[in-house]
């Protein structure tokens, strides 16, 4: 009896191609995606996009800028024209993860280097600062020794003439060693940081995760609601509806409106909580937030209906939609910040609604962007929702045939 049950279930699985794919193809695919996402968020695997601005235009500043641009652990490029305002604008808009401004000669007293970072990407600042220090140790060890000697002078007194000559000789040797690729020792008091962004006190991070959670739960809730399409088909309700003059089109459209409305209510609950507890400026940007929320709700409702409509059974629909939603969440930034992912995965992320929703919410609430900038994510999300709704409508018409 037991063997017969095992045989029957095995044959049923082998005959169901969709179940085979979801059981044995999708899990390894999910593993590969998640491993790529989370392996790229640790240590030296992170390659941040950095805007390098050389305001000093000295020999040493040019050496440092060239070392940063050539650093394989960064995706750095020089800002043209070289301007602090341009660098701040690029970081604030999200075009770059951070900025490095060489505002004085690296050998000058004080803090000649300024690192710019968005509060929503707080981890970017220490990572870029570490890369700057490494570049200084590699490319300008003579400057680092000179700074160290100057910093120690108040404590140990001025150097004698012989000591000064020895120090100059050591600096020349270190400079030649840097050309040969030899490392140097670190130094402190070199880099200052500046937070670039409208939301302070960790608010940008709160906006990020509020957007990430909103689209994640909107899709999961919409998926469960969309499964009623399959339930109605299996119970025979769909056949009775199809016998009417309007067919299934009004039913699918009605479900779309309900699921979109449900997503708006969920987003409202999440962001009101964020505003009350963390003080994000929701009321100050209510119009942009509302447009973003409606676009995200339409995308989640349409995508869920489209995914479920192409499945034949509730089990297929639930498993397939869950797999797709998890993959989109991982790649799109709902589970780990996208700027910590490998560049190729960041590019793929723009094919998910999650990336557009998160970016639109950050633009509206953390970067003070208006419709002239936010229209692009709104349009993309609306197209995703319309495409999903169209697929669901076509699947319903196929049932009628």
C-alpha positions as CSV (number, residue, x, y, z in Angstrom):
1,X,0.0,0.0,0.0
2,X,2.8,2.4,0.9
3,X,4.7,1.6,-2.2
4,X,1.6,2.1,-4.3
5,X,1.0,5.6,-2.8
6,X,4.7,6.5,-3.5
7,X,4.4,5.3,-7.1
8,X,1.1,7.2,-7.7
9,X,2.5,10.4,-6.4
10,X,5.8,10.0,-8.3
11,X,3.9,9.5,-11.6
12,X,1.7,12.5,-10.9
13,X,4.8,14.6,-10.3
14,X,6.6,13.4,-13.4
15,X,3.5,14.1,-15.6
16,X,3.1,17.6,-14.2
17,X,5.9,19.6,-16.0
18,X,5.1,22.8,-14.2
19,X,5.4,21.1,-10.8
20,X,8.7,19.5,-11.9
21,X,10.1,22.9,-12.9
22,X,9.0,24.5,-9.6
23,X,10.3,21.6,-7.5
24,X,13.7,21.1,-9.1
25,X,14.6,24.1,-11.3
26,X,13.4,27.1,-9.3
27,X,15.0,26.2,-6.0
28,X,18.5,26.1,-7.4
29,X,17.8,29.3,-9.3
30,X,16.6,31.0,-6.1
31,X,19.8,29.8,-4.3
32,X,22.0,31.2,-7.1
33,X,20.2,34.6,-6.9
34,X,20.3,34.8,-3.1
35,X,23.9,33.7,-2.9
36,X,24.8,36.4,-5.5
37,X,22.8,39.0,-3.5
38,X,24.2,38.3,-0.1
39,X,27.7,37.3,-1.1
40,X,28.1,40.7,-2.8
41,X,27.1,42.6,0.4
42,X,30.1,41.6,2.5
43,X,33.7,42.8,2.6
44,X,35.7,43.6,-0.4
45,X,33.0,42.3,-2.8
46,X,31.2,45.6,-2.5
47,X,32.0,48.0,-5.4
48,X,30.5,51.3,-4.6
49,X,29.8,54.0,-7.2
50,X,31.9,57.1,-6.3
51,X,32.1,60.6,-7.7
52,X,35.6,62.0,-7.3
53,X,36.0,65.7,-7.3
54,X,39.5,67.4,-7.3
55,X,39.2,71.0,-6.2
56,X,42.8,71.3,-5.1
57,X,44.3,70.5,-8.6
58,X,47.7,69.9,-7.2
59,X,50.2,67.2,-8.1
60,X,49.3,65.2,-5.0
61,X,45.6,65.6,-5.4
62,X,45.8,64.4,-9.0
63,X,47.8,61.4,-7.9
64,X,45.1,60.6,-5.3
65,X,42.2,61.1,-7.8
66,X,43.9,58.8,-10.3
67,X,44.5,56.2,-7.6
68,X,40.8,56.2,-6.7
69,X,39.6,56.0,-10.3
70,X,42.0,53.1,-10.9
71,X,40.9,51.3,-7.7
72,X,39.3,48.0,-8.8
73,X,37.3,47.9,-5.5
74,X,35.4,51.0,-6.6
75,X,33.4,52.2,-9.6
76,X,34.9,55.7,-9.4
77,X,34.9,58.5,-12.0
78,X,35.9,62.1,-11.9
79,X,33.2,64.8,-11.7
80,X,33.2,67.3,-14.6
81,X,33.0,70.2,-13.9
82,X,34.8,69.8,-10.6
83,X,32.4,71.4,-8.1
84,X,31.3,70.6,-4.6
85,X,27.7,71.4,-5.5
86,X,27.7,69.0,-8.5
87,X,29.2,66.2,-6.3
88,X,26.5,66.8,-3.6
89,X,23.8,66.8,-6.3
90,X,25.0,63.5,-7.7
91,X,25.0,61.8,-4.3
92,X,21.7,63.2,-3.3
93,X,20.0,62.1,-6.5
94,X,21.3,58.6,-6.1
95,X,23.4,58.7,-9.2
96,X,26.4,57.8,-7.0
97,X,26.6,55.9,-3.7
98,X,29.1,58.4,-2.3
99,X,31.4,61.3,-3.2
100,X,35.1,62.0,-2.5
101,X,35.9,65.7,-2.6
102,X,39.7,66.6,-2.5
103,X,39.2,70.1,-1.3
104,X,42.9,70.9,-0.5
105,X,46.3,69.3,-1.2
106,X,46.4,65.9,0.6
107,X,49.6,67.0,2.4
108,X,47.9,70.2,3.8
109,X,47.1,70.6,7.4
110,X,43.6,69.8,8.6
111,X,41.2,67.5,6.7
112,X,41.7,68.0,3.0
113,X,39.4,65.2,2.0
114,X,35.6,65.2,2.3
115,X,33.4,62.1,1.9
116,X,29.8,62.7,0.9
117,X,27.1,60.0,1.6
118,X,23.4,59.8,1.6
119,X,22.0,59.0,5.1
120,X,20.0,56.2,3.4
121,X,23.3,54.6,2.4
122,X,25.0,55.1,5.8
123,X,27.4,52.2,5.3
124,X,28.8,53.8,2.2
125,X,30.6,56.5,4.1
126,X,32.9,54.3,6.2
127,X,33.5,52.0,3.3
128,X,34.6,54.8,1.0
129,X,36.7,56.4,3.7
130,X,38.5,53.1,4.1
131,X,39.1,53.0,0.3
132,X,40.4,56.6,0.4
133,X,42.9,55.7,3.1
134,X,44.0,52.6,1.2
135,X,44.5,54.7,-1.9
136,X,46.6,57.2,0.1
137,X,48.7,54.4,1.5
138,X,49.3,53.0,-1.9
139,X,49.8,56.2,-4.0
140,X,50.9,58.9,-1.6
141,X,53.0,57.2,1.2
142,X,55.4,60.2,1.3
143,X,52.5,62.5,2.0
144,X,51.3,60.3,4.8
145,X,54.7,60.3,6.5
146,X,54.9,64.1,6.2
147,X,51.5,64.5,7.7
148,X,52.4,62.1,10.5
149,X,55.7,64.0,11.3
150,X,53.8,67.3,11.3
151,X,51.2,66.0,13.6
152,X,53.8,64.7,16.0
153,X,55.9,68.0,16.1
154,X,53.8,69.6,18.9
155,X,54.5,66.6,21.1
156,X,58.1,65.8,20.3
157,X,59.4,69.3,19.3
158,X,60.8,70.4,15.9
159,X,63.2,68.1,14.0
160,X,66.8,68.8,13.8
161,X,68.4,69.6,10.4
162,X,69.8,66.0,10.1
163,X,66.4,64.5,11.1
164,X,64.7,66.7,8.5
165,X,67.1,65.5,5.8
166,X,66.5,61.9,6.8
167,X,62.7,62.5,6.7
168,X,63.0,64.0,3.2
169,X,65.0,61.0,2.1
170,X,62.5,58.6,3.6
171,X,59.7,60.4,1.8
172,X,61.5,60.2,-1.5
173,X,62.0,56.5,-1.0
174,X,58.3,56.0,-0.1
175,X,57.3,58.0,-3.2
176,X,59.4,55.7,-5.4
177,X,58.0,52.7,-3.5
178,X,54.4,53.9,-4.2
179,X,55.3,53.9,-7.9
180,X,56.5,50.4,-7.5
181,X,53.4,49.3,-5.7
182,X,54.7,49.0,-2.1
183,X,52.3,49.7,0.7
184,X,52.6,52.4,3.3
185,X,51.3,53.0,6.8
186,X,48.0,54.6,7.7
187,X,47.4,58.0,9.1
188,X,44.5,59.8,10.9
189,X,43.0,63.2,10.7
190,X,42.7,63.0,6.9
191,X,39.0,62.6,6.1
192,X,35.8,64.3,7.1
193,X,32.3,63.1,6.4
194,X,29.2,65.0,5.3
195,X,25.6,63.6,5.2
196,X,23.8,64.7,2.0
197,X,20.1,64.4,2.1
198,X,16.9,66.0,3.3
199,X,16.0,63.4,6.0
200,X,18.2,63.2,9.0
201,X,18.4,61.0,12.1
202,X,18.3,57.7,10.2
203,X,15.1,58.8,8.4
204,X,16.4,58.0,5.0
205,X,17.0,54.4,6.1
206,X,13.5,54.3,7.5
207,X,12.1,55.5,4.2
208,X,14.0,52.8,2.3
209,X,12.8,49.9,4.4
210,X,9.2,51.3,4.6
211,X,9.2,51.2,0.8
212,X,10.8,47.8,0.7
213,X,8.3,46.3,3.1
214,X,5.4,48.0,1.4
215,X,5.9,46.5,-2.0
216,X,6.9,43.1,-0.5
217,X,3.7,42.7,1.5
218,X,1.6,44.3,-1.2
219,X,2.7,41.5,-3.6
220,X,2.2,38.7,-1.1
221,X,-1.3,40.0,-0.2
222,X,-2.2,40.5,-3.8
223,X,-1.1,37.0,-4.6
224,X,-3.4,35.5,-2.0
225,X,-6.3,37.6,-3.3
226,X,-5.5,36.6,-6.9
227,X,-5.6,32.9,-6.1
228,X,-9.4,33.3,-5.9
229,X,-9.3,33.3,-9.7
230,X,-8.2,29.7,-9.6
231,X,-10.7,28.8,-6.8
232,X,-13.6,30.2,-8.9
233,X,-12.4,28.2,-11.9
234,X,-12.1,25.0,-9.9
235,X,-15.5,25.4,-8.2
236,X,-17.4,26.1,-11.4
237,X,-18.2,29.7,-10.5
238,X,-16.2,30.9,-13.4
239,X,-18.3,28.8,-15.8
240,X,-21.5,30.5,-14.6
241,X,-19.9,33.9,-14.9
242,X,-18.7,33.1,-18.4
243,X,-22.2,32.2,-19.4
244,X,-23.2,35.8,-18.9
245,X,-22.8,38.5,-21.6
246,X,-19.8,40.3,-19.9
247,X,-17.7,37.2,-19.3
248,X,-14.8,37.3,-16.8
249,X,-13.5,40.7,-17.7
250,X,-15.4,42.6,-15.0
251,X,-14.5,40.0,-12.4
252,X,-10.8,40.4,-13.2
253,X,-11.0,44.2,-13.2
254,X,-12.9,44.2,-9.9
255,X,-10.2,42.0,-8.3
256,X,-7.6,44.4,-9.6
257,X,-9.3,47.4,-8.0
258,X,-9.7,45.6,-4.7
259,X,-6.1,44.4,-4.6
260,X,-4.9,47.8,-5.5
261,X,-7.0,49.4,-2.8
262,X,-5.8,46.8,-0.3
263,X,-2.2,47.7,-1.1
264,X,-2.9,51.4,-0.7
265,X,-4.3,50.7,2.8
266,X,-1.3,48.6,3.7
267,X,1.1,51.4,2.5
268,X,-0.8,53.9,4.5
269,X,-0.5,51.9,7.7
270,X,3.2,51.4,7.2
271,X,4.1,55.0,6.4
272,X,1.8,56.5,9.1
273,X,3.6,54.3,11.6
274,X,7.0,55.4,10.2
275,X,5.9,59.1,10.4
276,X,4.6,58.7,14.0
277,X,7.5,56.6,15.4
278,X,10.5,58.0,13.3
279,X,9.2,61.4,12.1
280,X,9.6,60.9,8.4
281,X,8.1,63.9,6.5
282,X,5.0,62.2,5.2
283,X,2.6,65.2,5.3
284,X,5.1,67.5,3.7
285,X,5.3,65.3,0.6
286,X,1.8,63.9,0.7
287,X,1.1,64.4,-3.0
288,X,4.2,62.6,-4.2
289,X,3.7,59.9,-1.7
290,X,0.1,59.4,-2.8
291,X,1.1,59.1,-6.5
292,X,3.9,56.7,-5.6
293,X,1.6,54.6,-3.5
294,X,-1.1,54.3,-6.2
295,X,1.5,53.4,-8.8
296,X,3.0,50.7,-6.5
297,X,-0.5,49.4,-5.7
298,X,-1.3,49.1,-9.4
299,X,1.9,47.3,-10.1
300,X,1.5,44.8,-7.2
301,X,-2.2,44.0,-8.1
302,X,-1.5,43.6,-11.8
303,X,1.6,41.5,-11.4
304,X,0.0,39.2,-8.9
305,X,-3.1,38.7,-11.1
306,X,-0.9,38.1,-14.2
307,X,1.3,35.5,-12.3
308,X,-1.7,33.5,-10.9
309,X,-3.8,33.7,-14.1
310,X,-1.3,31.6,-16.1
311,X,-1.4,28.7,-13.6
312,X,-3.8,25.9,-13.8
313,X,-4.1,24.8,-10.2
314,X,-4.0,26.6,-6.8
315,X,-0.9,24.7,-5.8
316,X,0.9,25.9,-9.0
317,X,-0.3,29.4,-8.6
318,X,0.8,29.7,-5.0
319,X,4.2,28.1,-5.5
320,X,5.0,29.9,-8.7
321,X,3.9,33.3,-7.5
322,X,5.8,32.8,-4.2
323,X,9.0,31.9,-6.0
324,X,8.7,34.9,-8.4
325,X,7.9,37.3,-5.6
326,X,10.8,36.1,-3.5
327,X,13.2,36.4,-6.5
328,X,12.0,39.9,-7.3
329,X,12.3,40.9,-3.6
330,X,15.9,39.7,-3.4
331,X,17.0,41.3,-6.7
332,X,14.9,44.5,-6.2
333,X,16.3,45.5,-2.8
334,X,13.6,44.4,-0.4
335,X,15.9,42.0,1.4
336,X,19.3,43.8,1.0
337,X,20.2,47.3,-0.1
338,X,20.9,47.3,-3.9
339,X,23.9,49.5,-3.7
340,X,25.7,46.7,-1.8
341,X,25.1,44.2,-4.6
342,X,27.4,43.5,-7.6
343,X,26.9,46.0,-10.4
344,X,25.4,43.4,-12.8
345,X,22.8,42.5,-10.2
346,X,22.0,46.2,-9.6
347,X,21.3,46.5,-13.3
348,X,19.0,43.5,-13.3
349,X,17.2,45.0,-10.3
350,X,15.7,47.7,-12.4
351,X,13.6,45.0,-14.1
352,X,11.7,44.5,-10.7
353,X,8.9,46.7,-9.3
354,X,10.7,46.7,-6.0
355,X,13.6,48.8,-7.2
356,X,11.3,51.4,-8.7
357,X,9.0,51.6,-5.7
358,X,11.9,52.0,-3.2
359,X,13.6,54.6,-5.4
360,X,10.3,56.5,-5.9
361,X,9.6,56.6,-2.1
362,X,13.2,57.7,-1.4
363,X,12.9,60.4,-4.1
364,X,9.6,61.7,-2.7
365,X,10.4,61.6,1.0
366,X,14.2,61.7,1.4
367,X,15.4,63.6,-1.7
368,X,12.6,66.2,-2.1
369,X,12.1,65.2,-5.7
370,X,9.0,66.3,-7.5
371,X,6.9,65.0,-10.5
372,X,9.6,66.1,-13.0
373,X,11.8,63.4,-11.6
374,X,9.4,60.9,-10.2
375,X,7.3,60.5,-13.3
376,X,9.6,57.8,-14.6
377,X,9.1,55.3,-11.7
378,X,5.4,56.1,-11.7
379,X,5.2,55.4,-15.4
380,X,7.2,52.1,-15.1
381,X,5.0,50.9,-12.2
382,X,1.8,51.8,-14.1
383,X,3.0,49.8,-17.1
384,X,3.8,46.8,-15.0
385,X,0.3,46.9,-13.5
386,X,-1.3,47.3,-16.9
387,X,0.7,44.4,-18.4
388,X,-0.2,42.1,-15.5
389,X,-3.9,43.1,-15.8
390,X,-3.8,42.5,-19.6
391,X,-2.3,39.0,-19.1
392,X,-5.0,38.2,-16.6
393,X,-7.7,39.4,-18.9
394,X,-6.3,37.3,-21.8
395,X,-6.1,34.2,-19.6
396,X,-9.7,34.7,-18.6
397,X,-10.7,35.0,-22.3
398,X,-8.8,31.8,-23.0
399,X,-10.9,30.0,-20.4
400,X,-14.0,31.1,-22.2
401,X,-12.8,29.4,-25.4
